[in-house]
Amino acid sequence: MALEEGKAEKSLKQRVYRTLRNRVMSGAVAPGLPITINGVAEDLAVSAMPVREALHRLVADGALEYLDNRRVRVPEMTLSKFEEIIAARIALETLAATRALPHIDAERLERLEVIDTAIDEAYAANDLLQSTELNFLFHRTLYEPGASGVLLDLMESVWLRLGPFMRLATDKLEESYRIDRHAEALDAIRARDPDALSAAIEADIQDGVGHLGRHFLKEATVAAR
């Protein structure tokens, strides 16, 4: 009985952690707004203990920062930090894409096509949360074949730091995202062209969240003056 209770407790802690982690990564938690242990516990219908542990883990992940002993928040972004995150995404994801390419079969390509269509539908419906979640799913689905957990874990760590700004970027995506870089990536996969795939992934990051995140942060800096 004690063993079963221990497994159930561990499962609960992991579920709470994954739920909060996904919320941060998808941009459901806005930068700067405080998150309280009691508020999250009430929202998830759990006790404070698994929430406290999940928040500690997310602080260690770099996704959150402490305000005081009962509150945390998504850190505010700076332009220099943002540029570092974008550079990390490009380095990790172009590597992951070219490593995955030889292992992407027809079934996975079809899955990527379905996800990309769902992203377009979410944009059309102005569902920013769904579009952000699906965008990460597209990238994760592309990189998974032939990958060990190491590279995926590193990328998810970067996505955690960028998630809230992915959400901001999609709000004005049409202003700069006039070329469907996912379509270019899919074409490169069909052609089995690693250079074209790497270029499409880099352009996807730079032209989407990269461009709009820089614009947002520069405007915020000017406004603060």
trRosetta pair geometry for C-beta under 8 A, 3 or more apart (Angstrom, degrees):
i j d omega theta_ij theta_ji phi_ij phi_ji
1 4 5.8 -56 -151 35 32 110
1 5 6.4 31 153 -18 66 106
2 5 5.7 -54 -148 37 33 111
2 6 6.3 36 152 -22 65 105
3 6 5.7 -53 -150 34 31 113
3 7 6.5 31 153 -18 64 104
4 7 5.7 -53 -150 36 33 111
4 8 6.4 33 152 -20 65 106
5 8 5.6 -53 -147 36 33 112
5 9 6.3 34 154 -20 66 105
6 9 5.7 -53 -147 35 31 111
6 10 6.4 30 155 -17 64 106
7 10 5.7 -55 -147 38 31 111
7 11 6.2 33 153 -21 65 107
8 11 5.6 -54 -148 36 31 114
8 12 6.4 34 153 -21 64 104
9 12 5.7 -52 -149 34 31 112
9 13 6.5 32 153 -18 64 105
9 50 8.0 -159 -170 -76 71 113
10 13 5.8 -53 -148 35 32 111
10 14 6.4 30 154 -16 65 107
11 14 5.8 -57 -148 38 30 110
11 15 6.3 32 153 -22 65 106
12 15 5.7 -54 -146 34 31 112
12 16 6.4 29 156 -17 65 105
12 46 6.6 154 -179 -134 114 133
12 50 5.4 -99 129 -87 97 158
13 16 5.9 -55 -149 36 29 109
13 17 6.3 29 153 -18 64 109
13 50 4.5 -144 -101 -132 63 101
13 53 5.7 -25 -147 87 113 140
13 54 6.9 -172 -168 -59 68 89
14 17 5.6 -55 -146 38 32 113
14 18 6.1 28 158 -17 67 108
15 18 6.0 -56 -143 39 28 107
15 19 6.2 30 157 -22 63 108
16 19 5.8 -55 -147 35 28 112
16 20 6.4 20 158 -11 64 108
16 44 6.1 94 -119 152 91 164
16 46 6.0 -96 -86 53 126 167
16 50 4.3 125 16 139 157 114
16 51 5.9 -112 -180 -81 140 54
16 53 7.8 86 85 69 130 93
16 54 4.6 -120 120 -48 100 146
17 20 6.2 -63 -149 41 27 103
17 21 5.9 28 155 -22 66 113
17 50 7.8 -107 -35 174 78 91
17 53 7.4 -62 -69 110 106 88
17 54 4.1 -159 -88 -122 65 96
17 57 5.6 -2 -131 65 122 148
17 58 7.5 -177 -148 -47 80 93
18 21 5.5 -54 -140 39 30 115
18 22 6.2 31 160 -19 65 106
19 22 6.1 -57 -150 36 26 108
19 23 6.5 27 152 -21 61 106
19 44 6.5 124 99 -111 157 129
20 23 5.5 -53 -149 33 34 114
20 24 6.5 31 155 -16 66 103
20 40 6.9 17 -93 -154 119 138
20 51 7.8 119 -54 -139 142 71
20 54 5.1 115 27 150 143 130
20 55 7.2 -88 162 -75 166 63
20 58 6.2 -89 121 -53 121 146
21 24 6.0 -56 -152 37 30 107
21 25 6.2 25 154 -16 65 112
21 54 7.8 -119 -35 -170 85 104
21 58 6.4 -161 -87 -96 75 107
21 61 7.6 42 -118 39 105 174
21 63 7.1 149 -128 9 70 176
21 160 6.9 -52 -160 -109 83 116
22 25 5.6 -56 -140 41 31 111
22 26 6.0 22 163 -13 67 112
22 28 8.0 29 120 15 68 129
22 133 7.7 38 -178 -120 99 107
23 26 6.3 -63 -143 42 23 103
23 28 4.1 -80 -161 64 77 124
23 29 5.3 73 136 -25 100 102
24 27 7.9 41 176 -65 29 22
24 28 7.4 -72 -59 50 22 81
24 29 5.1 -29 -97 38 62 125
24 58 6.6 138 -14 -154 159 133
24 63 4.9 72 141 175 157 127
24 64 7.0 -99 -106 -55 149 93
24 74 6.3 165 -138 -94 100 113
24 160 5.9 30 113 -154 117 81
24 163 5.6 111 139 66 59 149
24 164 7.2 -47 -168 -45 64 92
25 63 7.8 -52 -61 -129 71 134
25 136 6.5 63 150 -97 114 168
25 156 7.3 -33 -111 -162 141 81
25 159 5.3 35 -146 130 104 103
25 160 5.3 -54 -86 -98 86 57
25 163 4.1 -162 -160 -87 28 145
26 129 6.0 52 151 -161 118 76
26 132 5.0 123 -163 105 69 115
26 133 4.6 1 -121 -74 122 84
26 136 7.1 -106 -92 8 71 139
26 163 5.9 4 12 -166 13 120
26 166 7.9 -90 -160 80 31 125
26 167 7.2 73 145 -68 53 112
27 30 7.7 40 -179 -88 71 53
27 128 7.4 -75 94 139 135 103
27 129 6.9 -148 76 -112 94 65
27 132 5.1 -56 22 163 121 173
27 163 4.9 -155 -54 154 66 79
27 164 4.7 129 -124 -114 75 36
27 165 7.5 -146 -103 20 114 22
27 166 5.6 -133 -48 70 128 85
27 167 2.6 164 166 -37 156 128
27 168 7.3 -156 -145 -17 136 63
28 129 5.9 53 -84 -129 87 117
28 167 7.7 172 -48 -84 33 151
29 33 7.0 -144 -177 65 74 110
29 35 6.6 -11 -146 -71 131 128
29 74 5.3 146 119 -36 105 126
29 164 6.6 -72 85 -85 66 111
30 33 4.9 62 73 2 95 124
30 74 6.8 -158 114 41 27 135
30 164 6.1 115 -139 -146 35 121
30 167 7.9 -108 -99 86 69 145
31 73 7.5 76 -168 158 44 100
31 74 4.5 -99 -107 102 53 112
31 75 6.9 -31 -145 92 98 32
31 76 5.6 108 165 -105 118 46
31 77 6.2 -67 -123 -12 163 90
31 164 4.8 138 -42 130 89 157
31 165 7.6 29 -34 -56 132 79
32 73 6.0 3 -163 172 13 136
32 74 6.9 -40 -4 71 37 83
32 76 5.5 49 -73 -79 94 90
33 73 6.1 169 77 -136 33 106
33 74 7.3 22 43 28 72 96
34 67 5.7 -42 -115 2 109 159
34 71 4.4 -10 -168 -173 118 125
34 72 7.2 133 -154 71 67 25
34 73 5.1 -63 -99 -72 46 106
35 39 6.9 -137 -168 71 56 123
35 40 6.2 40 175 -49 101 117
35 55 7.2 -173 104 -116 121 123
35 64 7.2 -66 38 -135 134 134
35 71 6.6 143 67 -159 44 68
35 72 5.2 -27 59 69 100 77
35 73 6.1 156 4 -91 84 47
35 74 8.0 77 -21 -23 120 72
36 39 4.1 87 64 6 98 108
36 40 6.8 -172 86 -6 51 83
36 70 6.1 14 -145 146 84 91
36 71 5.4 -34 -92 -99 68 81
37 40 6.2 -62 -151 39 28 105
37 41 6.1 27 154 -20 65 111
37 48 5.1 54 151 -150 116 98
37 51 5.1 134 -156 111 76 122
37 52 5.4 17 -130 -76 132 79
37 55 6.7 -97 -92 -3 85 151
37 70 5.6 -94 11 -161 109 74
37 71 7.8 -114 -13 -78 76 41
38 41 5.5 -55 -142 38 31 113
38 42 6.2 31 158 -19 65 106
38 48 6.5 -24 -85 -97 59 110
38 70 7.6 6 -7 -177 95 115
39 42 6.0 -55 -148 36 28 109
39 43 6.3 27 153 -19 63 109
40 43 5.5 -56 -147 37 33 113
40 44 6.1 9 162 0 69 112
40 51 4.7 149 96 -147 117 132
40 55 7.5 156 33 -58 162 116
41 44 6.4 -69 -142 49 24 94
41 45 8.0 113 164 -66 54 3
41 46 5.6 -107 -147 77 71 68
41 47 6.2 -30 -151 157 124 16
41 48 4.9 -49 -71 -85 155 55
41 51 4.7 -104 -69 -13 84 151
42 45 7.4 23 -173 -75 30 44
44 51 7.0 162 42 -81 134 110
46 50 5.5 -52 149 53 139 122
46 51 6.4 151 88 -40 113 97
47 50 6.6 95 68 13 79 88
47 51 7.6 -149 103 4 46 98
48 51 5.6 -73 -156 47 41 113
48 52 5.7 44 153 -28 79 108
49 52 5.8 -54 -145 32 27 111
49 53 6.6 22 159 -13 62 106
50 53 5.7 -55 -147 40 35 111
50 54 6.1 38 154 -22 67 106
51 54 5.7 -55 -146 36 31 112
51 55 6.3 29 156 -18 65 106
52 55 6.0 -57 -149 37 28 109
52 56 6.5 33 152 -21 63 105
53 56 5.6 -51 -150 33 33 115
53 57 6.5 33 152 -19 64 104
54 57 5.7 -55 -152 35 33 112
54 58 6.4 29 152 -17 66 107
55 58 5.6 -54 -144 38 34 110
55 59 6.4 40 153 -21 65 101
55 64 6.4 -69 -160 82 76 159
55 72 5.3 169 -170 7 118 147
56 59 5.8 -53 -152 33 31 112
56 60 6.5 30 150 -16 64 106
57 60 5.5 -55 -151 38 34 112
57 61 6.3 37 148 -22 66 105
58 61 5.2 -46 -144 35 37 117
58 63 4.5 -69 -174 65 89 115
58 64 4.5 50 121 10 107 116
58 72 7.5 122 86 131 114 158
58 160 7.7 -158 -150 -170 85 135
59 62 7.8 53 175 -64 31 20
59 63 7.5 -91 -74 56 23 69
59 64 4.9 -64 -78 81 63 91
59 65 6.3 106 -131 -106 90 29
59 66 6.2 28 -122 -42 142 84
59 72 6.3 -113 -72 -132 107 141
61 64 7.8 53 60 18 93 76
61 157 6.3 -145 -169 -129 89 84
61 160 5.8 -37 142 119 122 168
62 157 6.9 59 46 -174 120 93
62 160 6.8 114 82 98 83 122
62 161 5.9 -22 123 -76 109 110
63 74 7.1 -48 162 -119 68 78
63 160 4.1 -72 -91 164 110 119
63 161 6.5 -122 -102 -71 58 56
63 163 8.0 17 -142 22 105 124
64 72 4.4 42 165 156 126 128
64 73 6.5 153 -155 78 85 22
64 74 6.2 -63 -106 -87 66 44
64 75 7.3 158 -150 -27 24 78
65 72 6.4 163 80 -160 30 86
65 73 6.3 -28 60 63 79 72
65 74 7.9 68 17 -172 83 12
65 75 4.8 71 -7 -74 125 95
66 69 7.7 17 -163 -84 120 32
66 71 7.6 108 -163 88 58 57
66 72 5.5 -52 -101 -105 43 83
67 71 4.3 -33 57 98 120 104
67 72 6.3 -178 3 -106 85 24
67 73 5.8 61 -43 -6 114 106
68 71 5.4 41 45 38 82 94
74 164 5.4 106 159 -37 157 150
75 161 8.0 -16 50 -141 115 83
77 81 6.0 -144 -158 81 67 119
77 82 5.4 64 175 -64 116 103
77 164 7.7 -163 -34 82 122 113
77 165 6.0 44 -46 -63 165 131
77 213 7.7 -73 140 -168 155 109
77 217 6.4 -91 111 -98 108 121
78 81 4.5 88 57 11 86 105
78 82 6.7 -148 91 -10 42 89
78 217 7.3 101 -176 -159 26 131
79 82 5.5 -55 -146 35 30 115
79 83 6.4 31 156 -20 65 103
79 214 7.0 68 -139 -132 96 68
79 217 4.7 155 -82 134 82 136
79 218 6.8 69 -97 -68 133 67
79 221 6.9 -21 -32 -46 126 139
80 83 5.9 -51 -148 33 32 110
80 84 6.6 33 152 -19 62 105
81 84 5.7 -56 -153 35 33 113
81 85 6.4 33 151 -20 66 105
82 85 5.7 -55 -150 35 32 111
82 86 6.4 32 153 -18 66 105
82 165 7.0 179 -122 -146 111 175
82 213 5.5 -169 -167 144 135 124
82 214 6.9 172 119 -81 137 63
82 217 5.9 -144 0 -36 159 162
83 86 5.7 -51 -146 36 33 112
83 87 6.3 34 154 -19 64 106
83 214 7.8 61 -76 -94 85 103
84 87 5.8 -54 -149 36 30 112
84 88 6.4 31 152 -20 64 106
85 88 5.6 -54 -149 36 32 112
85 89 6.4 36 152 -22 65 103
85 158 6.0 149 -156 -162 82 92
85 161 5.5 -142 -116 105 133 122
85 162 5.3 161 159 -71 137 105
86 89 5.7 -51 -149 33 32 113
86 90 6.5 30 154 -18 65 105
86 162 8.0 117 -70 -108 59 135
86 205 6.3 147 -156 154 83 112
86 206 7.3 89 -177 -95 123 61
86 209 7.5 -167 -102 103 100 97
86 210 4.9 93 -136 -109 137 99
86 213 7.4 -176 -65 66 122 141
87 90 5.9 -54 -149 36 31 110
87 91 6.3 29 155 -17 65 108
88 91 5.9 -56 -145 38 30 109
88 92 6.0 19 162 -10 67 113
88 158 5.0 -162 114 -115 121 136
89 92 6.2 -65 -143 44 24 102
89 93 5.5 3 171 -5 66 122
89 155 7.5 81 -127 -141 64 81
89 158 5.5 177 -76 143 75 142
89 159 7.8 97 -105 -71 107 65
89 162 7.0 16 -62 -32 133 162
89 205 5.2 173 116 -142 124 145
90 93 6.4 -63 -127 45 19 98
90 94 5.9 15 174 -15 61 113
90 201 7.7 143 -136 122 62 92
90 202 5.2 55 -143 -121 106 83
90 205 5.5 -158 -77 75 81 152
90 206 7.3 39 -85 -51 126 92
91 94 6.8 -58 -141 36 16 102
91 95 6.6 12 159 -12 54 115
92 95 6.0 -70 -159 40 26 111
92 96 6.1 22 153 -19 67 112
92 151 6.8 161 -165 -165 95 85
92 154 5.7 -154 -129 114 139 113
92 155 5.0 177 138 -85 137 85
92 158 6.5 173 28 3 152 152
93 96 5.4 -48 -137 38 36 112
93 97 6.1 41 159 -24 66 103
93 139 6.7 -41 -136 -162 126 120
93 143 7.0 -89 -138 -79 71 134
93 155 6.4 99 -75 -122 81 124
93 201 5.3 -156 128 167 107 130
93 205 6.8 139 57 -51 146 138
94 97 5.8 -50 -144 34 30 112
94 98 6.5 23 160 -12 63 107
94 198 4.3 61 -157 -147 102 89
94 201 5.3 171 -89 83 67 128
94 202 5.7 15 -74 -56 124 94
95 98 6.3 -63 -149 40 27 102
95 99 6.2 22 157 -15 64 112
95 151 7.2 -133 106 -142 111 131
96 99 5.8 -61 -146 41 29 110
96 100 6.0 25 158 -20 66 113
96 142 7.9 95 123 108 104 89
96 143 4.0 5 152 -138 124 117
96 147 6.3 17 -147 -100 94 134
96 151 5.3 158 -95 155 103 131
96 152 7.6 110 -128 -75 137 60
96 155 6.5 -7 -39 -57 157 143
97 100 5.8 -61 -146 38 27 108
97 101 6.6 48 155 -47 63 95
97 142 6.2 -6 -113 141 84 118
97 143 6.4 -64 -73 -92 54 81
97 185 7.5 -92 -146 -146 138 113
97 194 7.9 146 118 -149 87 73
97 197 5.1 -163 149 143 121 111
97 198 6.1 167 81 -87 124 58
97 201 4.9 -154 -26 -41 159 154
98 101 5.7 -26 -148 -2 34 121
98 194 4.4 66 -133 -160 96 111
98 197 6.4 153 -81 85 66 119
98 198 5.5 3 -55 -66 112 107
99 143 8.0 43 67 -153 98 75
99 146 6.1 -152 146 106 85 119
99 147 6.6 96 108 -86 123 82
99 151 7.5 142 58 -11 153 179
100 103 5.7 -85 -167 52 53 103
100 104 6.0 61 144 -47 89 101
100 142 6.2 119 99 151 156 63
100 143 5.2 -145 -44 -140 149 36
100 144 6.9 75 -125 55 130 34
100 145 4.7 103 -157 63 89 89
100 146 5.6 172 -117 49 51 106
100 147 6.2 -22 -82 -42 97 103
101 104 5.9 -47 -145 9 33 114
101 189 6.6 -151 -132 -119 85 73
101 192 6.8 122 166 -146 113 61
101 194 5.4 -148 26 -94 166 84
101 197 5.9 171 -86 32 128 169
102 146 6.9 53 70 -42 87 163
102 192 8.0 61 -96 -148 56 102
103 145 3.5 -177 108 150 114 116
103 146 3.7 174 -15 -29 156 115
104 108 5.0 -118 -153 85 73 130
104 109 6.0 92 158 -59 105 85
104 142 7.4 -8 -97 -150 133 60
104 145 5.4 -178 -72 29 59 158
104 189 5.6 -62 102 -155 152 118
105 108 5.4 94 52 14 66 98
105 109 7.1 -122 105 -5 34 93
105 145 7.8 162 -2 -115 77 149
106 109 5.6 -55 -146 37 32 115
106 110 6.4 35 155 -21 65 104
107 110 5.8 -54 -153 33 30 111
107 111 6.7 32 149 -19 63 103
108 111 5.3 -50 -150 33 39 115
108 112 6.5 42 151 -20 67 101
108 141 6.9 176 -164 167 93 94
108 145 6.2 -31 -93 -51 174 129
109 112 5.6 -51 -151 34 34 113
109 113 6.5 36 150 -20 64 104
109 186 7.1 112 -159 -148 90 87
109 189 5.9 175 -111 126 107 135
109 190 7.1 102 -150 -75 145 76
110 113 5.5 -51 -150 34 35 114
110 114 6.5 37 152 -20 65 103
111 114 5.7 -53 -150 34 33 112
111 115 6.4 31 153 -17 65 105
111 141 5.9 -134 120 -176 118 141
112 115 5.8 -54 -147 37 32 110
112 116 6.2 32 155 -21 66 107
112 138 6.4 85 -145 -149 77 79
112 141 5.8 -180 -85 110 78 124
112 142 6.1 71 -106 -77 128 85
112 182 8.0 -167 169 -176 99 103
112 186 6.2 175 119 -100 123 101
112 189 7.5 72 65 28 161 168
113 116 5.8 -53 -146 35 30 111
113 117 6.6 32 154 -19 63 104
113 186 6.4 92 -83 -133 80 144
114 117 5.9 -54 -153 34 31 111
114 118 6.5 31 149 -18 64 106
115 118 5.5 -56 -151 37 34 113
115 119 6.5 42 149 -25 66 100
115 134 5.9 174 -171 -172 88 94
115 137 5.7 -146 -145 108 136 107
115 138 4.7 174 124 -87 131 82
115 141 6.3 157 -12 28 160 154
116 119 5.5 -45 -151 28 36 116
116 120 6.8 38 151 -18 63 100
116 138 6.1 86 -72 -118 71 132
116 182 4.7 172 -124 140 121 139
116 183 7.2 136 176 -67 149 64
116 186 6.8 -66 -22 -48 163 137
117 120 5.7 -52 -155 34 35 112
117 121 6.5 34 149 -18 66 106
118 121 5.5 -53 -148 38 35 114
118 122 6.3 38 152 -22 66 104
118 134 5.3 -146 107 -140 107 147
119 122 5.7 -54 -148 35 31 111
119 123 6.5 33 153 -18 65 103
119 131 5.7 86 -152 -143 70 77
119 134 4.6 -169 -83 114 79 128
119 135 6.0 92 -121 -72 127 69
119 138 6.5 -16 -47 -42 138 138
119 182 7.1 109 59 -9 152 169
120 123 5.7 -52 -150 35 32 112
120 124 6.4 33 152 -20 64 107
121 124 5.6 -53 -147 36 32 113
121 125 6.3 21 155 -9 65 109
122 125 5.9 -61 -145 45 30 104
122 127 4.5 -89 -160 68 80 105
122 128 8.0 142 155 -79 103 14
122 130 4.2 -145 -135 104 129 108
122 131 3.8 177 115 -71 124 79
122 134 5.9 164 2 17 153 143
123 126 7.4 26 -179 -78 34 34
123 127 7.9 -84 -56 46 18 69
123 131 5.3 90 -64 -109 67 143
123 170 7.3 -125 -107 -168 89 105
123 173 6.7 -80 -133 63 121 144
125 130 7.7 2 76 58 121 138
127 130 4.0 7 131 32 119 119
127 131 6.0 140 91 -23 72 89
128 131 5.7 -56 -141 38 30 110
128 132 6.3 30 160 -19 65 106
128 167 5.8 83 151 -156 116 78
128 170 5.0 149 -142 97 90 123
128 171 6.2 5 -109 -76 142 70
129 132 6.0 -59 -152 35 27 109
129 133 6.4 24 154 -15 64 109
129 167 7.2 11 -92 -121 55 112
130 133 5.8 -57 -146 39 32 110
130 134 6.1 27 157 -16 67 110
131 134 5.8 -56 -143 41 29 109
131 135 6.3 37 154 -28 64 104
131 170 5.4 156 97 -162 128 151
132 135 5.6 -49 -148 28 31 114
132 136 6.9 27 156 -12 62 101
132 163 7.2 93 169 -160 130 76
132 166 5.0 119 -138 121 110 113
132 167 5.3 -26 -70 -84 156 70
132 170 5.9 -126 -66 -10 89 150
133 136 6.1 -58 -157 37 31 107
133 137 6.4 32 147 -20 65 108
134 137 5.2 -52 -146 37 37 117
134 138 6.4 46 152 -27 67 98
135 138 5.7 -46 -152 27 32 114
135 139 6.8 25 153 -11 62 104
135 166 6.9 -164 77 -177 142 131
135 170 7.8 -150 -23 -78 147 130
136 139 5.9 -58 -150 40 35 108
136 140 6.0 32 154 -18 69 109
136 159 6.0 92 -123 -159 119 145
136 163 7.9 -3 -65 -108 139 94
136 166 7.8 57 -52 158 100 172
137 140 5.8 -55 -140 41 30 109
137 141 6.0 31 159 -21 65 109
138 141 6.0 -60 -148 37 23 110
138 142 6.5 24 154 -20 61 108
138 182 6.3 -37 173 -125 151 128
139 142 5.7 -56 -150 34 31 113
139 143 6.3 15 160 -10 67 112
139 155 7.8 -150 137 165 120 138
140 143 6.1 -66 -144 43 29 101
140 144 6.2 45 159 -46 66 102
140 152 7.2 68 -140 -142 87 107
140 155 7.9 168 -96 106 75 134
140 156 8.0 44 -99 -77 114 96
141 144 6.1 -38 -143 6 27 119
142 185 7.0 -26 -123 157 152 135
142 189 7.9 -118 -138 -76 102 138
143 147 5.7 34 151 -41 79 155
143 151 7.2 -135 168 120 122 116
143 152 6.5 154 115 -94 120 85
143 155 6.9 40 106 10 171 170
144 147 5.7 -113 -154 33 26 118
144 152 7.0 42 -101 -89 65 133
147 151 5.3 -102 -160 61 111 121
147 152 5.6 107 133 -40 135 102
148 151 6.4 98 61 10 73 90
148 152 7.7 -149 98 8 42 97
149 152 5.7 -70 -150 50 42 109
149 153 5.5 45 156 -28 78 110
150 153 6.0 -60 -150 34 23 110
150 154 6.6 21 155 -17 61 106
151 154 5.7 -53 -150 34 33 112
151 155 6.5 30 154 -17 65 106
152 155 5.8 -56 -148 38 32 110
152 156 6.3 31 156 -18 67 107
153 156 5.8 -55 -145 38 30 109
153 157 6.4 37 153 -24 63 104
154 157 5.7 -53 -154 30 31 116
154 158 6.9 28 150 -15 63 103
155 158 5.7 -55 -154 36 36 109
155 159 6.2 37 149 -20 69 106
156 159 5.3 -49 -142 37 37 115
156 160 6.5 50 154 -29 64 97
157 160 5.8 -45 -155 22 30 116
157 161 7.3 23 151 -12 58 103
158 161 6.0 -61 -160 36 37 108
158 162 6.3 16 151 -6 70 116
159 162 5.7 -71 -142 49 34 102
159 163 5.9 61 159 -59 71 89
159 166 7.9 3 -157 -29 79 143
160 163 6.0 -22 -143 -12 25 117
162 165 5.5 -75 -168 52 62 105
162 166 5.8 73 136 -35 89 97
162 209 6.7 70 175 154 120 153
163 166 5.5 -49 -147 25 33 114
163 167 6.9 33 155 -18 63 100
164 167 5.6 -51 -160 30 37 115
164 168 6.8 37 145 -17 66 102
165 168 5.1 -41 -145 34 47 115
165 169 6.2 53 152 -25 67 100
165 209 6.2 98 122 -165 93 111
165 213 4.9 50 169 -114 125 116
165 216 7.5 -176 -147 65 97 146
166 169 5.7 -54 -149 34 31 114
166 170 6.6 29 156 -21 64 104
166 209 5.2 -43 -105 -98 63 136
167 170 6.2 -54 -150 31 29 108
167 171 7.3 43 149 -34 57 98
168 171 5.9 -48 -168 10 37 118
168 212 7.2 -177 116 131 84 111
168 213 7.0 98 84 -100 117 72
168 216 5.8 46 146 -101 133 172
169 172 7.2 -88 -170 51 37 76
169 173 6.4 67 142 -84 73 81
169 208 6.0 82 151 156 138 75
169 209 4.1 -128 -25 -112 171 64
169 212 4.0 126 -135 81 84 131
169 213 5.7 -39 -74 -51 113 80
169 216 7.6 -112 -81 -15 65 136
170 173 4.9 -7 -143 -46 46 120
172 175 4.8 -2 158 1 96 124
172 176 7.9 54 123 6 90 91
172 212 5.9 165 74 -137 101 129
173 176 7.4 -92 -170 50 40 74
173 177 4.7 -26 173 23 83 135
173 208 6.7 -3 -136 -143 98 84
173 212 7.1 -66 -97 -46 49 157
174 177 6.5 -73 -102 53 23 87
174 178 7.6 66 -168 -81 57 67
175 212 7.2 114 64 -97 115 107
176 207 6.0 -164 138 -179 103 75
176 208 7.6 170 92 -104 107 29
176 211 4.7 -140 145 106 164 146
176 212 6.1 -162 29 -58 133 90
177 181 7.8 -83 -155 -3 94 103
177 207 5.9 120 -106 135 69 101
177 208 5.4 41 -93 -99 123 73
179 184 7.1 30 152 -33 107 127
179 203 7.6 -33 89 149 126 131
179 207 7.1 -25 53 151 98 168
180 183 3.8 51 109 7 115 116
180 184 6.9 161 100 -14 64 81
181 184 5.2 -47 -150 35 44 116
181 185 6.4 49 149 -23 68 99
181 200 5.3 153 -173 -173 83 78
181 201 7.7 134 159 -90 118 21
181 203 5.0 -168 -119 100 129 98
181 204 3.6 -176 115 -82 144 82
181 207 6.4 153 -43 51 136 129
181 208 7.3 -108 25 -34 137 111
182 185 5.4 -49 -149 34 36 114
182 186 6.4 37 151 -19 66 103
182 200 7.9 119 -97 165 15 117
182 204 6.7 85 -57 -112 61 132
183 186 5.6 -52 -147 36 33 112
183 187 6.4 37 151 -20 64 103
184 187 5.6 -51 -148 35 32 113
184 188 6.4 34 152 -20 64 105
184 196 7.3 -132 168 168 90 95
184 199 7.8 -83 146 99 129 89
184 200 3.9 -172 111 -120 106 119
184 203 7.2 -2 73 66 154 134
184 204 7.9 -162 57 -56 113 99
185 188 5.6 -55 -151 35 32 113
185 189 6.5 35 150 -21 64 102
185 197 5.9 69 -144 -140 70 71
185 200 4.1 -178 -71 121 69 139
185 201 6.1 80 -101 -62 120 71
185 204 6.8 -6 -41 -42 125 139
186 189 5.6 -49 -150 32 34 114
186 190 6.6 35 152 -18 64 103
187 190 5.7 -54 -151 35 33 112
187 191 6.3 20 153 -9 66 110
187 196 7.3 -80 100 144 91 135
187 200 7.9 158 52 -79 90 153
188 191 5.8 -62 -144 46 32 104
188 193 4.8 -100 -154 66 78 97
188 194 7.8 112 168 -92 113 11
188 196 3.8 -166 -114 106 112 103
188 197 3.8 176 126 -68 138 69
188 199 7.8 167 -87 50 151 88
188 200 5.5 -151 -6 -2 141 138
189 192 7.3 25 -177 -76 33 41
189 197 6.3 84 -61 -97 64 122
191 196 6.6 19 71 52 131 149
193 196 3.9 31 112 24 124 116
193 197 6.2 156 91 -19 68 86
194 197 5.5 -56 -144 38 33 112
194 198 6.2 34 158 -20 67 105
195 198 5.8 -52 -147 36 29 111
195 199 6.4 29 154 -17 63 108
196 199 5.7 -55 -146 38 32 112
196 200 6.3 34 154 -22 65 106
197 200 5.7 -54 -147 35 31 111
197 201 6.4 29 156 -17 65 105
198 201 5.9 -56 -148 36 30 109
198 202 6.4 28 155 -16 65 107
199 202 5.8 -55 -146 38 30 110
199 203 6.2 27 156 -16 65 109
200 203 5.8 -57 -145 41 29 109
200 204 6.2 37 153 -27 64 105
201 204 5.5 -49 -147 30 31 117
201 205 6.7 25 156 -14 63 104
202 205 6.1 -60 -154 38 31 106
202 206 6.1 20 156 -11 68 114
203 206 5.7 -59 -136 46 32 106
203 207 5.4 15 172 -8 71 118
204 207 6.6 -56 -124 44 16 98
204 208 5.9 0 173 -3 56 122
205 208 6.6 -67 -135 44 16 99
205 209 6.6 -41 -159 49 56 96
205 210 5.5 71 141 -31 66 119
206 210 4.2 -53 -139 56 35 155
206 211 6.6 64 154 -39 58 87
207 210 6.8 31 -1 52 17 106
207 211 5.6 3 -153 -11 32 128
208 211 6.9 133 59 29 8 95
208 212 6.9 -42 163 11 41 112
209 212 6.2 -71 -138 52 29 99
209 213 5.2 32 167 -26 70 117
210 213 6.1 -58 -137 36 16 108
210 214 6.5 15 162 -16 57 108
211 214 6.1 -63 -156 35 25 108
211 215 6.4 22 153 -17 63 110
212 215 5.5 -51 -145 37 36 114
212 216 6.2 38 155 -21 67 105
213 216 5.7 -54 -146 36 30 112
213 217 6.2 23 159 -14 66 110
214 217 6.0 -61 -144 41 28 105
214 218 6.1 26 159 -18 66 110
215 218 6.0 -58 -144 38 25 108
215 219 6.3 25 157 -17 62 109
216 219 5.9 -60 -151 37 27 109
216 220 6.3 26 153 -20 64 108
217 220 5.5 -51 -145 35 33 113
217 221 6.4 37 153 -23 64 103
218 221 5.6 -50 -150 32 33 113
218 222 6.6 32 153 -17 64 104
219 222 5.8 -55 -150 37 33 110
219 223 6.2 33 153 -19 67 108
220 223 5.7 -54 -145 38 31 113
220 224 6.3 36 154 -25 64 105
221 224 5.8 -53 -150 30 30 113
221 225 7.0 31 151 -22 61 102
222 225 5.9 -55 -159 28 35 112
